[in-house]
Amino acid sequence: MERHEISRIAHHDHPIAAPLSDRAVHDLLARLLRGRTGGRLLDLGCGESPWLVRALAANPALRAVGVDTDADALRTTLRTAQQLGVDRRIGLHHRDAREFTTAEPFDAALCIGATRTFGGIAPALAAIGPLLAPDGAVLLGEPYREREPAPAAHDLAGTVAAIRDAGWLPVAGHTSTRTELDAYAWARTGSLTDWALDRPPGPDRDQALRAAAEDREQWLGGHRETLGFVTLVLRRGA
C-alpha cells in the first residue's frame, strides 16, 4: 500500500487528520470564517476535506476549493459533499498544492499539518498569501516541540515567531490538549490495527500492522511527552 492509503485507513475513526476535537474544529472554523461566511475557502492538502464539508454544511453561502494529490481522497470528498448536499459549492483539484493558482482570490485558507509540503512555515505562508484577498485569513495547524528530543523544528514560541517573521500574526488559536493528542494517537493506531485484523494474512495486513506498531511505539516511546500541536487563525501583519 502507498503512504496515502495507510493514512486514509488510519483516519477512519478520526476523520480530522489532526489532534482536534469536534468542538475545537467547530470553533476554529467559526472564528476563521467570521465575516467571511459568504466568501471562498481554500484547503491546500485537503485529503478527504473534512474541514471543507463541515464549513460548507454550516454556511449555505460559502464556496470552497480543495487541492490534493490523492485522487481517492478527492473522490471520497465528492461523495461526502453529495451526501450533505453541498457538492455544487465545492471544487476539487487533483494536483500538488505548491502548483495551485487562482484568478479569483480566496477569503480564507486552511493549511493543517501540511506546511512540510512547502518546506516549512515561511514558504507555506509565502505560497498561500498571493491566493488570498488582502484581508484574507489563514487557519494553520502545526506540530511543535514541547521538550527535547522531538522531531518538530520549533517549540511553541518558536513556531509563533516563525509565523510573525513571515509577516503574519495570530488572532485566535487552539493548543491541543493531552486528551486530544492521545485520542488522535489511539484512533490512528487502532484503526490500522482493526483494519488489518479483519483481513486474511498477506502483505497489506502485515504492512498495516507494522505501520500501527511503529506509530504506537513512537508515540508511547517519546513523542507523547515531547510533541504538541497548535492551530492558529492568522492575518497579515500591519
C-alpha angles and dihedrals in degrees: 000000000000121000094255090054091054090048092051092052091046091055097048092106096033106041094181102080092218137065097269132124122230089253092053092049091050093049095045093050091047091052094045092050097042104134090002103076092117094049139079126285125199128198117194109200091013100168106185088349101236091159093051098047091047091050092048093048091052096043115046095190096049123107124199144194127200126197125195142141093225107093093187091055091051091051088052089050091054093050091049092047090051092050090052093044094240099107093107089062100050131077121195127203123195100209146095110290089226090063098049118118133173138200092202114056120233125236094217139006138202126216107168115175090335106103089104087069088066097038099262144324099304097049091043092055090043089056095044097047097072090050092060135079113250092264095039124134135215130214105209124186118193138168115232138190115258093182140342133315103039135127096234114103098222140034116231094273090047092049091054090044091053090052092048092048089053089059101261134112130205115241096174137002151170126220108205114243126230088255092055093046093049094045090053094049094047091046093052096049094037095052092051092047093047091049092050096047090054091059133075119254112287145111096289092050092048092047093051093048091048092049091049092049093048092048092047093047092049091049097046093035097060117314092082090064099036109038132073135173129222129188116197136186106222136195129184114272120245 
